[in-house]
Amino acid sequence: MIFKVITSNPGKVREYQEAFASAGLEAEHLRLAYDEVQSSDLEEVVSKGMEEIRRKGVRGFIIDDSGLFVDALNGFPGVWSAYAQKTIGNKGILKLMEGAEDRGAEFRCCIGCDVGGRTIIVTGKCRGAITSEESGSDGFGFDPIFSHDGERSFAEVPLEDKNRVSHRGDAFRLLLAELGKEN
């Protein structure tokens, strides 16, 4: 089975291809513009996106919406993570975190999957902390300032290892479990 991964982020596509390959499935990149509803809820963003993509006649696809939820910033940037990354970036988040004792944060990934006319929506999470500085050259987005283990940023973790512990990896495992219920 081949799933179309609809995103403008090539980093996400690589993560899906790696995860799908280990499950004996295939993922291919499909660039398709769709409007993201403005909401504070990842699942609502994904659900509305799926509706629009289906109206365009696309089937057998996956979309996701992910966010970094920082405790000391009351969950910011959350669902607005892509916008925050474009506007203030990692340096901006680190600036906002200056002097913060609580560095707790959580990455969340909500995956929406259209398979055989069925809708599957799952949300994965990864708890960790915001680092005091950027480190690492792999990954994308906020990876250089998030550590799941207190030792390395996500940008320092090889992709295969990252998929085992990340929010997207967690969501992917939940998705596989749901897909398995079909068989």
C-alpha positions in Angstrom: 0.0 0.0 0.0 1.3 3.5 -0.9 0.2 6.5 1.1 0.5 10.0 -0.3 2.1 12.3 2.4 0.7 15.8 1.8 3.0 18.4 3.2 5.3 21.2 2.1 7.9 20.0 4.6 10.5 17.5 3.1 11.7 16.7 6.6 8.3 15.2 7.5 8.3 13.2 4.2 11.7 11.6 5.1 10.4 10.7 8.6 7.3 9.1 7.1 9.3 7.2 4.5 11.6 5.8 7.1 8.8 4.8 9.4 6.7 3.3 6.6 9.6 1.3 5.2 10.1 -0.4 8.6 6.4 -1.4 8.5 6.5 -2.7 4.9 4.4 0.2 3.6 5.3 3.0 1.2 5.0 6.8 1.4 5.3 9.2 -1.5 5.3 12.9 -1.4 2.3 14.8 -2.8 2.5 18.6 -2.9 -1.0 19.8 -2.7 -2.1 23.1 -1.3 -5.0 23.2 1.1 -6.2 25.8 3.7 -5.4 25.1 7.3 -8.2 26.2 9.5 -7.1 28.5 12.3 -7.8 26.7 15.5 -6.1 26.0 18.8 -6.8 22.2 18.4 -4.5 20.1 16.3 -7.3 17.5 15.6 -9.6 20.2 14.3 -6.9 21.5 11.9 -6.3 17.9 10.6 -10.0 17.0 10.3 -10.9 20.1 8.3 -7.8 19.7 6.1 -8.9 16.1 5.3 -12.3 17.3 4.3 -10.9 19.8 1.9 -8.4 17.3 0.4 -11.2 14.8 -0.1 -13.3 17.5 -1.9 -10.3 17.7 -4.3 -10.8 14.0 -5.1 -7.6 12.7 -3.3 -7.8 9.4 -1.5 -5.2 7.2 0.3 -3.4 10.1 1.9 -1.8 11.3 5.2 -1.6 14.8 6.6 -0.4 15.9 10.0 -0.3 18.9 12.1 2.4 19.1 14.7 3.3 21.6 17.4 5.7 22.3 20.2 3.9 23.2 23.4 6.1 24.9 25.9 5.0 24.8 29.6 6.5 28.2 30.6 4.9 29.9 27.6 1.4 28.5 28.4 1.6 26.1 25.5 3.0 28.6 22.9 3.7 28.1 20.1 1.4 25.1 20.0 -0.6 24.9 16.8 1.1 28.1 15.6 4.5 26.4 15.6 5.1 26.6 11.8 4.3 30.4 11.9 6.5 30.9 15.0 9.3 29.0 13.4 9.1 31.2 10.3 8.8 34.5 12.3 10.9 34.1 15.5 12.6 30.8 14.9 14.6 28.8 17.5 16.4 31.9 18.6 13.1 33.6 19.4 11.9 30.7 21.5 15.2 30.6 23.4 14.9 34.4 24.0 11.4 33.9 25.3 12.7 31.2 27.6 15.6 33.3 29.1 15.4 33.0 32.9 12.7 30.4 32.8 13.2 27.7 35.4 10.5 25.4 34.0 11.8 24.3 30.6 9.3 21.5 30.1 7.8 21.1 26.7 5.9 18.6 24.6 5.9 17.9 20.9 2.5 16.7 19.6 1.7 15.3 16.2 -1.9 14.7 15.0 -2.0 12.4 11.9 -5.0 12.2 9.7 -5.2 9.2 7.3 -7.6 8.4 4.5 -7.6 4.7 3.8 -10.3 3.0 1.9 -12.8 5.8 2.6 -12.1 5.4 6.4 -10.9 8.3 8.5 -8.2 7.6 11.1 -7.0 10.4 13.4 -4.4 9.8 16.1 -2.2 12.0 18.2 1.3 11.2 19.4 3.3 13.0 22.0 6.9 13.3 23.2 7.7 14.9 26.5 11.0 16.7 27.0 12.5 20.1 27.6 13.7 23.2 25.8 17.5 23.3 25.7 19.5 26.4 26.6 21.0 26.7 23.1 20.7 25.2 19.6 22.6 22.1 18.9 22.7 19.5 16.1 22.4 19.7 12.3 19.8 17.0 11.6 16.1 17.3 11.8 14.1 20.4 11.1 12.0 23.1 12.8 12.4 23.2 16.6 14.5 20.0 16.7 17.7 21.8 17.6 16.2 23.2 20.8 14.2 20.2 22.1 15.6 17.3 24.0 13.6 14.2 24.9 16.4 12.7 27.1 18.2 15.7 28.6 21.3 14.8 26.7 20.8 15.4 23.0 18.5 17.6 21.0 16.3 16.0 18.4 18.7 17.5 15.8 21.5 15.3 17.2 19.5 12.1 17.1 19.7 9.8 14.0 16.4 9.7 12.2 15.8 6.0 12.9 16.3 6.6 16.7 14.2 9.8 16.6 11.3 7.9 15.0 11.4 5.5 18.0 10.9 8.3 20.5 9.3 11.3 18.7 5.8 12.6 18.7 5.5 11.6 15.0 6.9 8.2 15.7 4.4 7.7 18.5 1.5 8.9 16.3 2.7 6.6 13.5 2.7 3.6 15.9 -0.9 4.5 16.9 -1.8 4.8 13.2 -0.3 1.3 12.4 -2.4 -0.1 15.3 -5.6 1.4 13.8 -4.6 0.2 10.3 -4.1 -3.3 11.8 -7.7 -3.3 13.1 -8.8 -3.4 9.5 -7.2 -6.8 8.9 
